[in-house]
Amino acid sequence: MAGRLAGIARHAAPKGPMETIDHVSVTSTEGVHGDFRGGLASTKTGHRRQVSLIEAESVAIAFAEAHATLDWSDCRRNLLVAGLRLPREEGAKIAIGGSLVIEVTAECDPCDRMDALKDGLRVAMTPDWRGGVLGRVIEDGEIAVGDEVRII
């Protein structure tokens, strides 16, 4: 079973605006190229938040429950996956495109910034890992919106 990469986003500075892009290089040394958080995680032991992924279906449910009319990138995640349930356990591996492999390191808990966007959004994103997953890059790759996403 496979899904597809429906979106890519990054931010160059802490709390900076999210930029959506169509393709990018993702490496173990910098995470999503141009994303501040990926490079920062690479310098820390553990690499728990090098790349973040979220399901398009979870975003839609959370936004509907919170009556939010926002863009998925407002959730501040790097990769939007459609048509595939992301694994809910550490150590699971996700392949994107021809070579990128990401290992799940943790659940991405929604922060209070979500309520700053829309009151109630943080609570709506909390159940069933709706806030997404965090991961570290195991194998580098070039990815583009539309690429296949699969659990390996």
ROMARKE-435690 format. One record per residue (C-alpha): residue in one letter; chain; z, y, x. Coordinates in steps of 0.02 Angstrom, whole numbers, plus 50000, padded with zeros to 5 digits. Last residue first. Layout:
% ROMARKE-435690
<node><aa>a</aa><ch>A</ch><zz>Z</zz><yy>Y</yy><xx>X</xx></node>
...
***
This chain:
% ROMARKE-435690
<node><aa>i</aa><ch>A</ch><zz>50231</zz><yy>49985</yy><xx>50449</xx></node>
<node><aa>i</aa><ch>A</ch><zz>50241</zz><yy>50105</yy><xx>50301</xx></node>
<node><aa>r</aa><ch>A</ch><zz>50075</zz><yy>50191</yy><xx>50267</xx></node>
<node><aa>v</aa><ch>A</ch><zz>49998</zz><yy>50365</yy><xx>50262</xx></node>
<node><aa>e</aa><ch>A</ch><zz>49809</zz><yy>50385</yy><xx>50257</xx></node>
<node><aa>d</aa><ch>A</ch><zz>49740</zz><yy>50554</yy><xx>50311</xx></node>
<node><aa>g</aa><ch>A</ch><zz>49691</zz><yy>50680</yy><xx>50176</xx></node>
<node><aa>v</aa><ch>A</ch><zz>49767</zz><yy>50830</yy><xx>50264</xx></node>
<node><aa>a</aa><ch>A</ch><zz>49741</zz><yy>50804</yy><xx>50449</xx></node>
<node><aa>i</aa><ch>A</ch><zz>49832</zz><yy>50717</yy><xx>50590</xx></node>
<node><aa>e</aa><ch>A</ch><zz>49815</zz><yy>50706</yy><xx>50779</xx></node>
<node><aa>g</aa><ch>A</ch><zz>49934</zz><yy>50580</yy><xx>50853</xx></node>
<node><aa>d</aa><ch>A</ch><zz>50082</zz><yy>50541</yy><xx>50964</xx></node>
<node><aa>e</aa><ch>A</ch><zz>50175</zz><yy>50375</yy><xx>50951</xx></node>
<node><aa>i</aa><ch>A</ch><zz>50363</zz><yy>50362</yy><xx>50919</xx></node>
<node><aa>v</aa><ch>A</ch><zz>50387</zz><yy>50536</yy><xx>50846</xx></node>
<node><aa>r</aa><ch>A</ch><zz>50559</zz><yy>50566</yy><xx>50773</xx></node>
<node><aa>g</aa><ch>A</ch><zz>50602</zz><yy>50571</yy><xx>50590</xx></node>
<node><aa>l</aa><ch>A</ch><zz>50688</zz><yy>50659</yy><xx>50448</xx></node>
<node><aa>v</aa><ch>A</ch><zz>50665</zz><yy>50605</yy><xx>50269</xx></node>
<node><aa>g</aa><ch>A</ch><zz>50639</zz><yy>50692</yy><xx>50103</xx></node>
<node><aa>g</aa><ch>A</ch><zz>50742</zz><yy>50809</yy><xx>49995</xx></node>
<node><aa>r</aa><ch>A</ch><zz>50711</zz><yy>50689</yy><xx>49850</xx></node>
<node><aa>w</aa><ch>A</ch><zz>50816</zz><yy>50560</yy><xx>49945</xx></node>
<node><aa>d</aa><ch>A</ch><zz>50864</zz><yy>50473</yy><xx>49782</xx></node>
<node><aa>p</aa><ch>A</ch><zz>50966</zz><yy>50618</yy><xx>49711</xx></node>
<node><aa>t</aa><ch>A</ch><zz>50985</zz><yy>50787</yy><xx>49802</xx></node>
<node><aa>m</aa><ch>A</ch><zz>50827</zz><yy>50886</yy><xx>49763</xx></node>
<node><aa>a</aa><ch>A</ch><zz>50881</zz><yy>50937</yy><xx>49587</xx></node>
<node><aa>v</aa><ch>A</ch><zz>51053</zz><yy>50989</yy><xx>49652</xx></node>
<node><aa>r</aa><ch>A</ch><zz>50973</zz><yy>51102</yy><xx>49783</xx></node>
<node><aa>l</aa><ch>A</ch><zz>50851</zz><yy>51173</yy><xx>49656</xx></node>
<node><aa>g</aa><ch>A</ch><zz>50987</zz><yy>51229</yy><xx>49536</xx></node>
<node><aa>d</aa><ch>A</ch><zz>50963</zz><yy>51415</yy><xx>49564</xx></node>
<node><aa>k</aa><ch>A</ch><zz>50789</zz><yy>51444</yy><xx>49632</xx></node>
<node><aa>l</aa><ch>A</ch><zz>50741</zz><yy>51504</yy><xx>49806</xx></node>
<node><aa>a</aa><ch>A</ch><zz>50920</zz><yy>51543</yy><xx>49861</xx></node>
<node><aa>d</aa><ch>A</ch><zz>50968</zz><yy>51377</yy><xx>49783</xx></node>
<node><aa>m</aa><ch>A</ch><zz>50850</zz><yy>51291</yy><xx>49906</xx></node>
<node><aa>r</aa><ch>A</ch><zz>50924</zz><yy>51390</yy><xx>50051</xx></node>
<node><aa>d</aa><ch>A</ch><zz>51089</zz><yy>51305</yy><xx>50011</xx></node>
<node><aa>c</aa><ch>A</ch><zz>51027</zz><yy>51149</yy><xx>50100</xx></node>
<node><aa>p</aa><ch>A</ch><zz>50933</zz><yy>50994</yy><xx>50042</xx></node>
<node><aa>d</aa><ch>A</ch><zz>50983</zz><yy>50837</yy><xx>50137</xx></node>
<node><aa>c</aa><ch>A</ch><zz>50844</zz><yy>50763</yy><xx>50241</xx></node>
<node><aa>e</aa><ch>A</ch><zz>50890</zz><yy>50578</yy><xx>50246</xx></node>
<node><aa>a</aa><ch>A</ch><zz>50901</zz><yy>50510</yy><xx>50421</xx></node>
<node><aa>t</aa><ch>A</ch><zz>50811</zz><yy>50443</yy><xx>50576</xx></node>
<node><aa>v</aa><ch>A</ch><zz>50646</zz><yy>50380</yy><xx>50504</xx></node>
<node><aa>e</aa><ch>A</ch><zz>50529</zz><yy>50329</yy><xx>50646</xx></node>
<node><aa>i</aa><ch>A</ch><zz>50362</zz><yy>50419</yy><xx>50652</xx></node>
<node><aa>v</aa><ch>A</ch><zz>50197</zz><yy>50341</yy><xx>50709</xx></node>
<node><aa>l</aa><ch>A</ch><zz>50039</zz><yy>50444</yy><xx>50734</xx></node>
<node><aa>s</aa><ch>A</ch><zz>49886</zz><yy>50341</yy><xx>50787</xx></node>
<node><aa>g</aa><ch>A</ch><zz>49739</zz><yy>50338</yy><xx>50667</xx></node>
<node><aa>g</aa><ch>A</ch><zz>49806</zz><yy>50438</yy><xx>50521</xx></node>
<node><aa>i</aa><ch>A</ch><zz>49990</zz><yy>50431</yy><xx>50479</xx></node>
<node><aa>a</aa><ch>A</ch><zz>50104</zz><yy>50283</yy><xx>50515</xx></node>
<node><aa>i</aa><ch>A</ch><zz>50283</zz><yy>50278</yy><xx>50449</xx></node>
<node><aa>k</aa><ch>A</ch><zz>50417</zz><yy>50172</yy><xx>50531</xx></node>
<node><aa>a</aa><ch>A</ch><zz>50585</zz><yy>50121</yy><xx>50459</xx></node>
<node><aa>g</aa><ch>A</ch><zz>50731</zz><yy>50141</yy><xx>50579</xx></node>
<node><aa>e</aa><ch>A</ch><zz>50844</zz><yy>50232</yy><xx>50459</xx></node>
<node><aa>e</aa><ch>A</ch><zz>50825</zz><yy>50181</yy><xx>50278</xx></node>
<node><aa>r</aa><ch>A</ch><zz>50754</zz><yy>50261</yy><xx>50121</xx></node>
<node><aa>p</aa><ch>A</ch><zz>50572</zz><yy>50226</yy><xx>50156</xx></node>
<node><aa>l</aa><ch>A</ch><zz>50445</zz><yy>50350</yy><xx>50085</xx></node>
<node><aa>r</aa><ch>A</ch><zz>50370</zz><yy>50305</yy><xx>49916</xx></node>
<node><aa>l</aa><ch>A</ch><zz>50183</zz><yy>50325</yy><xx>49928</xx></node>
<node><aa>g</aa><ch>A</ch><zz>50056</zz><yy>50416</yy><xx>49819</xx></node>
<node><aa>a</aa><ch>A</ch><zz>50071</zz><yy>50587</yy><xx>49901</xx></node>
<node><aa>v</aa><ch>A</ch><zz>50152</zz><yy>50634</yy><xx>50067</xx></node>
<node><aa>l</aa><ch>A</ch><zz>50193</zz><yy>50814</yy><xx>50112</xx></node>
<node><aa>l</aa><ch>A</ch><zz>50229</zz><yy>50841</yy><xx>50297</xx></node>
<node><aa>n</aa><ch>A</ch><zz>50328</zz><yy>50977</yy><xx>50384</xx></node>
<node><aa>r</aa><ch>A</ch><zz>50470</zz><yy>51012</yy><xx>50263</xx></node>
<node><aa>r</aa><ch>A</ch><zz>50532</zz><yy>51188</yy><xx>50225</xx></node>
<node><aa>c</aa><ch>A</ch><zz>50555</zz><yy>51159</yy><xx>50036</xx></node>
<node><aa>d</aa><ch>A</ch><zz>50453</zz><yy>51319</yy><xx>50014</xx></node>
<node><aa>s</aa><ch>A</ch><zz>50308</zz><yy>51214</yy><xx>50081</xx></node>
<node><aa>w</aa><ch>A</ch><zz>50296</zz><yy>51128</yy><xx>49912</xx></node>
<node><aa>d</aa><ch>A</ch><zz>50246</zz><yy>51294</yy><xx>49832</xx></node>
<node><aa>l</aa><ch>A</ch><zz>50361</zz><yy>51365</yy><xx>49700</xx></node>
<node><aa>t</aa><ch>A</ch><zz>50371</zz><yy>51375</yy><xx>49511</xx></node>
<node><aa>a</aa><ch>A</ch><zz>50548</zz><yy>51312</yy><xx>49485</xx></node>
<node><aa>h</aa><ch>A</ch><zz>50616</zz><yy>51252</yy><xx>49318</xx></node>
<node><aa>a</aa><ch>A</ch><zz>50755</zz><yy>51162</yy><xx>49415</xx></node>
<node><aa>e</aa><ch>A</ch><zz>50714</zz><yy>50994</yy><xx>49336</xx></node>
<node><aa>a</aa><ch>A</ch><zz>50527</zz><yy>51026</yy><xx>49351</xx></node>
<node><aa>f</aa><ch>A</ch><zz>50541</zz><yy>51079</yy><xx>49534</xx></node>
<node><aa>a</aa><ch>A</ch><zz>50643</zz><yy>50924</yy><xx>49574</xx></node>
<node><aa>i</aa><ch>A</ch><zz>50520</zz><yy>50808</yy><xx>49487</xx></node>
<node><aa>a</aa><ch>A</ch><zz>50367</zz><yy>50888</yy><xx>49569</xx></node>
<node><aa>v</aa><ch>A</ch><zz>50449</zz><yy>50885</yy><xx>49742</xx></node>
<node><aa>s</aa><ch>A</ch><zz>50492</zz><yy>50702</yy><xx>49721</xx></node>
<node><aa>e</aa><ch>A</ch><zz>50311</zz><yy>50661</yy><xx>49674</xx></node>
<node><aa>a</aa><ch>A</ch><zz>50243</zz><yy>50755</yy><xx>49824</xx></node>
<node><aa>e</aa><ch>A</ch><zz>50355</zz><yy>50652</yy><xx>49936</xx></node>
<node><aa>i</aa><ch>A</ch><zz>50439</zz><yy>50739</yy><xx>50082</xx></node>
<node><aa>l</aa><ch>A</ch><zz>50425</zz><yy>50724</yy><xx>50271</xx></node>
<node><aa>s</aa><ch>A</ch><zz>50521</zz><yy>50809</yy><xx>50412</xx></node>
<node><aa>v</aa><ch>A</ch><zz>50478</zz><yy>50799</yy><xx>50597</xx></node>
<node><aa>q</aa><ch>A</ch><zz>50590</zz><yy>50818</yy><xx>50750</xx></node>
<node><aa>r</aa><ch>A</ch><zz>50752</zz><yy>50810</yy><xx>50653</xx></node>
<node><aa>r</aa><ch>A</ch><zz>50856</zz><yy>50668</yy><xx>50725</xx></node>
<node><aa>h</aa><ch>A</ch><zz>50792</zz><yy>50678</yy><xx>50906</xx></node>
<node><aa>g</aa><ch>A</ch><zz>50948</zz><yy>50583</yy><xx>50964</xx></node>
<node><aa>t</aa><ch>A</ch><zz>50978</zz><yy>50677</yy><xx>51125</xx></node>
<node><aa>k</aa><ch>A</ch><zz>50922</zz><yy>50856</yy><xx>51113</xx></node>
<node><aa>t</aa><ch>A</ch><zz>50772</zz><yy>50938</yy><xx>51200</xx></node>
<node><aa>s</aa><ch>A</ch><zz>50645</zz><yy>50858</yy><xx>51082</xx></node>
<node><aa>a</aa><ch>A</ch><zz>50742</zz><yy>50923</yy><xx>50933</xx></node>
<node><aa>l</aa><ch>A</ch><zz>50704</zz><yy>51103</yy><xx>50986</xx></node>
<node><aa>g</aa><ch>A</ch><zz>50519</zz><yy>51065</yy><xx>51001</xx></node>
<node><aa>g</aa><ch>A</ch><zz>50513</zz><yy>50994</yy><xx>50826</xx></node>
<node><aa>r</aa><ch>A</ch><zz>50617</zz><yy>51135</yy><xx>50751</xx></node>
<node><aa>f</aa><ch>A</ch><zz>50506</zz><yy>51278</yy><xx>50810</xx></node>
<node><aa>d</aa><ch>A</ch><zz>50346</zz><yy>51209</yy><xx>50738</xx></node>
<node><aa>g</aa><ch>A</ch><zz>50190</zz><yy>51257</yy><xx>50836</xx></node>
<node><aa>h</aa><ch>A</ch><zz>50132</zz><yy>51079</yy><xx>50864</xx></node>
<node><aa>v</aa><ch>A</ch><zz>50224</zz><yy>50963</yy><xx>50743</xx></node>
<node><aa>g</aa><ch>A</ch><zz>50349</zz><yy>50870</yy><xx>50852</xx></node>
<node><aa>e</aa><ch>A</ch><zz>50356</zz><yy>50951</yy><xx>51023</xx></node>
<node><aa>t</aa><ch>A</ch><zz>50379</zz><yy>50819</yy><xx>51157</xx></node>
<node><aa>s</aa><ch>A</ch><zz>50357</zz><yy>50664</yy><xx>51050</xx></node>
<node><aa>t</aa><ch>A</ch><zz>50193</zz><yy>50731</yy><xx>50987</xx></node>
<node><aa>v</aa><ch>A</ch><zz>50109</zz><yy>50790</yy><xx>50827</xx></node>
<node><aa>s</aa><ch>A</ch><zz>49939</zz><yy>50877</yy><xx>50842</xx></node>
<node><aa>v</aa><ch>A</ch><zz>49884</zz><yy>50973</yy><xx>50690</xx></node>
<node><aa>h</aa><ch>A</ch><zz>49765</zz><yy>50979</yy><xx>50541</xx></node>
<node><aa>d</aa><ch>A</ch><zz>49746</zz><yy>51075</yy><xx>50377</xx></node>
<node><aa>i</aa><ch>A</ch><zz>49880</zz><yy>51208</yy><xx>50399</xx></node>
<node><aa>t</aa><ch>A</ch><zz>50021</zz><yy>51282</yy><xx>50294</xx></node>
<node><aa>e</aa><ch>A</ch><zz>50129</zz><yy>51415</yy><xx>50376</xx></node>
<node><aa>m</aa><ch>A</ch><zz>50312</zz><yy>51426</yy><xx>50329</xx></node>
<node><aa>p</aa><ch>A</ch><zz>50397</zz><yy>51593</yy><xx>50353</xx></node>
<node><aa>g</aa><ch>A</ch><zz>50534</zz><yy>51606</yy><xx>50483</xx></node>
<node><aa>k</aa><ch>A</ch><zz>50712</zz><yy>51545</yy><xx>50453</xx></node>
<node><aa>p</aa><ch>A</ch><zz>50717</zz><yy>51492</yy><xx>50635</xx></node>
<node><aa>a</aa><ch>A</ch><zz>50549</zz><yy>51532</yy><xx>50717</xx></node>
<node><aa>a</aa><ch>A</ch><zz>50373</zz><yy>51461</yy><xx>50723</xx></node>
<node><aa>h</aa><ch>A</ch><zz>50373</zz><yy>51377</yy><xx>50554</xx></node>
<node><aa>r</aa><ch>A</ch><zz>50267</zz><yy>51227</yy><xx>50508</xx></node>
<node><aa>a</aa><ch>A</ch><zz>50174</zz><yy>51151</yy><xx>50361</xx></node>
<node><aa>i</aa><ch>A</ch><zz>50057</zz><yy>51004</yy><xx>50330</xx></node>
<node><aa>g</aa><ch>A</ch><zz>50001</zz><yy>50945</yy><xx>50158</xx></node>
<node><aa>a</aa><ch>A</ch><zz>49937</zz><yy>50800</yy><xx>50053</xx></node>
<node><aa>l</aa><ch>A</ch><zz>49944</zz><yy>50661</yy><xx>50182</xx></node>
<node><aa>r</aa><ch>A</ch><zz>49890</zz><yy>50508</yy><xx>50087</xx></node>
<node><aa>g</aa><ch>A</ch><zz>49970</zz><yy>50353</yy><xx>50017</xx></node>
<node><aa>a</aa><ch>A</ch><zz>49955</zz><yy>50172</yy><xx>50066</xx></node>
<node><aa>m</aa><ch>A</ch><zz>50000</zz><yy>50000</yy><xx>50000</xx></node>
***
